[in-house]
């Protein structure tokens, strides 16, 4: 499945649970995750990869550093490959 198709499924799910979302396309800051949302008052950032293999091997150092900075600032962030992983990430909120 293409990464864009995975992103659409994730965004559809986020909308279904009442999250405000934005899909980043290009921004003035490199390393920003693919999907940003606010869910239950929490800032959530999701870097979407096609599959587990891609998840482990295609996340750049800059993306990893950005995810760590978001978490350090009190947000929730992670690398996901499907809606199930998004649900797991949000279940802790």
C-alpha positions as CSV (number, residue, x, y, z in Angstrom):
1,X,0.0,0.0,0.0
2,X,1.3,3.5,-0.8
3,X,2.2,5.7,2.0
4,X,-0.4,8.3,0.9
5,X,-3.1,5.6,1.2
6,X,-2.0,4.8,4.7
7,X,-2.0,8.5,5.6
8,X,-5.6,8.9,4.3
9,X,-6.8,5.9,6.4
10,X,-5.1,7.4,9.5
11,X,-6.6,10.9,8.8
12,X,-10.0,9.4,8.3
13,X,-9.7,7.5,11.6
14,X,-8.5,10.6,13.4
15,X,-11.5,12.6,12.1
16,X,-13.8,9.8,13.2
17,X,-12.6,10.2,16.8
18,X,-12.9,13.9,16.8
19,X,-9.3,14.9,16.3
20,X,-8.3,18.1,14.6
21,X,-5.8,17.2,11.9
22,X,-3.5,18.7,9.3
23,X,-1.5,16.8,6.7
24,X,1.8,18.5,6.2
25,X,2.9,18.7,2.6
26,X,5.9,21.1,2.7
27,X,6.7,23.4,5.4
28,X,9.5,25.7,6.3
29,X,11.0,23.3,8.8
30,X,12.5,20.1,7.7
31,X,11.7,16.9,9.6
32,X,8.2,17.8,10.5
33,X,6.0,14.7,10.8
34,X,3.4,13.8,8.1
35,X,0.3,14.3,10.2
36,X,-0.2,16.8,13.1
37,X,-3.3,16.7,15.2
38,X,-4.9,17.7,18.5
39,X,-6.7,14.9,20.3
40,X,-8.2,15.2,23.8
41,X,-6.1,18.4,24.3
42,X,-2.8,16.8,23.4
43,X,-0.6,17.7,20.5
44,X,0.1,14.6,18.4
45,X,2.6,14.2,15.6
46,X,2.7,11.1,13.4
47,X,5.4,10.1,10.9
48,X,3.8,7.7,8.5
49,X,5.8,4.9,6.9
50,X,4.5,2.2,4.5
51,X,5.3,-0.9,6.5
52,X,7.4,-2.1,9.4
53,X,10.5,-2.6,7.2
54,X,10.3,1.0,6.1
55,X,9.5,2.2,9.6
56,X,12.8,0.8,10.9
57,X,14.9,1.9,7.9
58,X,13.5,5.1,6.4
59,X,13.1,7.4,9.4
60,X,15.9,10.0,9.1
61,X,18.0,11.2,12.0
62,X,16.2,14.6,11.6
63,X,12.8,12.9,11.8
64,X,13.9,10.9,14.9
65,X,15.3,14.1,16.5
66,X,12.0,16.0,15.8
67,X,9.9,13.2,17.4
68,X,12.1,13.3,20.5
69,X,11.8,17.1,20.7
70,X,8.0,16.9,20.5
71,X,7.9,14.3,23.2
72,X,10.3,16.4,25.4
73,X,7.9,19.4,24.9
74,X,5.0,17.4,26.3
75,X,3.4,16.2,23.0
76,X,2.8,12.7,21.7
77,X,4.8,11.6,18.7
78,X,5.7,8.4,16.9
79,X,6.3,6.5,13.7
80,X,3.3,4.5,12.5
81,X,2.4,2.2,9.7
82,X,-1.3,1.7,10.1
83,X,-4.5,2.8,11.9
84,X,-4.0,0.1,14.6
85,X,-0.7,1.7,15.6
86,X,-2.3,5.1,15.8
87,X,-5.1,3.7,18.0
88,X,-2.4,2.2,20.3
89,X,-0.6,5.5,20.5
90,X,-3.7,7.4,21.3
91,X,-5.1,4.8,23.9
92,X,-2.5,6.1,26.4
93,X,-4.1,9.6,26.4
